[in-house]
Amino acid sequence: MPPRIRKAVFPVAGLGTRFLPATKTVPKEMLPIIDRPLIQYAVDEAIEAGCDTLVFITNRYKHAVADYFDKAYELEQKLERSGKLEQLELIRNVLPPGVRAVFVTQAEALGLGHAVLCAKDVIGNEPFAVLLPDDVIWNRGPGALKQMADAAEATGASVIAVQDVPRSQTASYGIVATDGFAARQGRIRAIVEKPAPEVAPSNLAVVGRYVLNPGIFELLEKTTPGAGGEIQLTDAIATLLERETVNAYRFQGTRFDCGTHLGLIEATIRYALDHEKLSDAARQLMQNALNELGVEDLA
């Protein structure tokens, strides 16, 4: 049986300019949904999928992500002395026992492909996951990465997450062409970066979850930098298709693009409405706000 993924890569070196001025001091991965930062949602998804080694590709200026996953001795002692045991458990369980965090510095911002390549020495010769924290995927059942990891383990193939998008939006995504797509997956025949709607091979768009075999590293090392001198992961995957099976997987769940203002707002609303303690109050607050604007009902 093909090996199960145990390692996950999180590219977190970006500057998050869309959220300036907030991201001048706070990395975009640390922006919160309710009471947890974006990076925590991605980490929890990776751990649920079976990953016990989390590789964060960061830059030399961003310390907040490392600080978040480090122990906070003084804070823990203060909470313990104050009897705030529930809050104490929250910060102690940011990473559960047996899960380690590894931080690798990306000296220059040379693209997603380069960020993944920076993890090569930690990953070694085994399949691994890549999660983009900007893409938050909400689901009441198994997380998107667990679904993909199960599929990869069953077939031994690399797996890329896709979702259906309106054809009018294909120019905003990498789009895959597949053979024999049935139910939730199919073999990728080609991957096209941001095609115009009239030439897009499908409306299956790549989103920020990947399960990749280690052969991708050799291809990334040989990938010619494109616009802006960046090494694109999509280009290496396009070459990988010529060597081995890569499947597209239509996951169960709702993806929020939290790299945009509206996506972050939408995710916050969805998680608030699904929150055990906050849902009723959140719904009422939203209804009150809509009433003030003359909207009669919150569907």
N, C-alpha and C positions, 0 to 999 in steps of 0.2 A: 504493500500500500504506500502511496506517496506520502512524504512527511508532512505533518501539520505545521503551519506557520507558528513560530514562537517569538518572532521579532517584528517590530513595527517602527516605521520611520515617519517622523513628523517634521516636515519642512516649516520652520518658524522664523526664518531669517528676514522675511519681508518687512518693509517699512510701514505698511498700512496707511498710505497717504490719503486714502478716501475718508479716513476718520480723523484727520487732523482738525483741530489742534489736540484732541484727546490722546491720539497716538504719538504725540511728541514725547510723552513720558510713560505712557502705558502701551505695551505691545498689543496689537489688535487681537492676538490670541488670548489676552487676558481680559478682554471686554466681556461683561457678564450677561448671561441669560438667567434671570432671577437671582440666584445666589452662588452660581458656579461660573467660572470663566469658560470660554469656548474650548480651550485646550482640554479641560476636564471631560467634556462630553466625548471628544475624540479618544482620549485615553481610556475612558470607561468602555467604549465600544471595542477597542483593541484588546483590553483585558478579558472582556466577555468572550471574544473570539479565541482566546487561549494564549495570547502573547504575554510573555513574562520579561522581555527586554524591550524597553522603549527608547528609541534613538531620536534625539531632538537635534535637528540641524539648525543652528542659530548663528548669530553674528557676535562680534566681540563687544557690541554696545548693549545688547539685550540681556539683562541679568534677571528680569522679573520672572521669566518662566522657570529658570533654575531655582530661584529663591522660593517659588511657589511649591516646588516638589521637594525642597530641602526641609529638614526638621526645623521647627521654630521653638527652641528650648524655652526661652523666656516666656513666650506666649502660652505654651503648654503648661508651664509651672503656674502662671497667673490664673489660667482657667481652672486648673486643678485646685488651687488654694481657694478660689471663689466658689467651688462646687458646681461649676458650669460644665458638667460632664458630657452633656449632649454636644455642645460646641467643641469640646476637647476631642471627642471621637471623630467629629467631622474633619478636623485638621490632621488627625493622626491617620485617617483612612484615605487621604488623597491618593496614596499608593498603598495597596494592600501588601501584607507580608509575602515575600517571594518574588516581588516584581521590582526590577531595578531600572533606574533612569540613567542613560548615557548621553552626554552632551558633546557634540562635535561642532567645531567652529567652521563655518563657510567663510573663507577669507574675503571672497568677492561674490557679489550677487550675480551669478552667471546662469541663472535659469533653474527651473524645476529639475531638469535632468541632471544638472551639476550638483544640486542639493542632494538628490538621491545617490549620486556617485560618491559623495562625501561619506556615506554610511558603509561603503564597501568593506572596510577592514573590520567593522563590528558585525556585519551581517555574515560574512564568510560565504560558504558554499551551500546555502540552503534557501528555500523560498521565504519570502517576507512580504509584509504589507506596507503600503504607503497610504497615509491618511492626511488629507488637507483639512486642517481645523476650521477653515472658513465654511466648509460644507458640513452643516449639522443635519443629521438624519434622524428624524423622530419616528419611533415605531413602538407600539405596545408589545410586540412580540420580539423575537430574536433580532439583534442589531444587524445592520447591513453587512458589516465586515464578517460577522459570524456566518451569515448566509453564504457569503462569498468564500470564506475559508472552508466551509463544508463542501461546496462545489469543487473547489480546487483540490481538496484532499481526495475526493471521489475520482477525479479525472487525471490529476497530475499536471493539468494545464494552468497557465497564467489566467487570471480572471480580472476583468475591468468592469467597474460599475457603470451602468448606463440608465438613463431615464428618457421617457418620451417627452419631447418638447414640441411646441407648435412649429410647423415648417418655416414660418416667418422668422423664427429665432435661431435658425441653424448657424447663421454667421457669427453667433456669440459662443459657439462650442466646437469641440472636436466631435466629429460625427463618424460613426462606424457603419460599414457595409458588412452584412453577415450572410452566412450560408446556413440554411436550415434552422433559422431561429424559431424555437418552439417553447411555449410556456414562458420560462424565465431566462433561457440562455441559448446561445448559438455561437458558432465559430466565426471569428472576425476575419473577413477577407481583405478589408482595407480600412484605413483610418485617415480621415481628411480633416485638416485643421481649418475651422471656421469657413465652411463653404457657403456660397450664396444659396438661397432657397431653391432656385431653379436648377442647380446642379448638385445639390446635396444627395448622397446615395440613400439616405433614410432620414428619419427624425429621431434616431437613437443617439442621444448626446452623452458624452463621457463626463462623469462627475468625479469628485475627489476621493475615490477609494480604488485601490489596486492591490491585487495579490500577484506578485511577480516571481518568476524563477530567477536564480542568480545569474543566468546567462545575460541578463539585461546589462550587467555591469560592463562586460566586454564591449557591448554595443555602444554604451554611453561613452566609453573611452575613445571610441572611433567616430562618434557623431560629430559632424562639422557644425560649429556654432552658426546660428542663423542671425536674424535681425537683432541688433543690439549686442551682438557677441554672446548670446545666450545658447546654452545647450538644452534642447527641448526633449523632454521625456517622450512626447508623441513621436518624434522622429526615430528614436531608438525602438519604440514599440512597433513602428511600421516595418523596421528591418527584422525584428523578432518574428513577425508574422510569416516571414519567408523561411524561417528555420523550424518553428514549432507551433503547436496549437495555442491560440490565445482566444479565450471565450469572452463574450460580452454577457453581463449578468444584469437583468432588470430586477433590482432588489425590491422587497416589500418595505414601504416606509415613505415618508415625505421629506424631501430635501429642501433645506433653506440655505440660500446663498448669503451667509452672514458676512461676506466681504462687501456687502452693500447695505446702505442704511435701511431700506425697506425689508430686506431679508432678515436683518437682525431684529427689526420691529416685529415682523411676522412670527419669527421663532419665539420671541419673548411672549407674544400673545398666546401662541399654541401651548407652550410649556406652562404658562400661567393658568390657562383653562384646564390643563390636565393635572395641575398640582393638587396633591391631597388636601393641603390646608388652605390654599389660596383660591381655588377654582371658583367657589361661589362668590366670594368678595370681588374677584377679578371680573367675573361676568357682570356683576352689578355696577362696578365702576365703569366698565365699557358701555353698558346700557345707559347709565347716567350721562356719560359724555356724548353719546349719540343723540339722546333726548335734547340735550342743550343745543345740538346742531340741527334739530328738527327731524331726525331720523327716528321712526316710530318703534322699530323692533330690531333686536340683535338676533339674527337668524342662527 
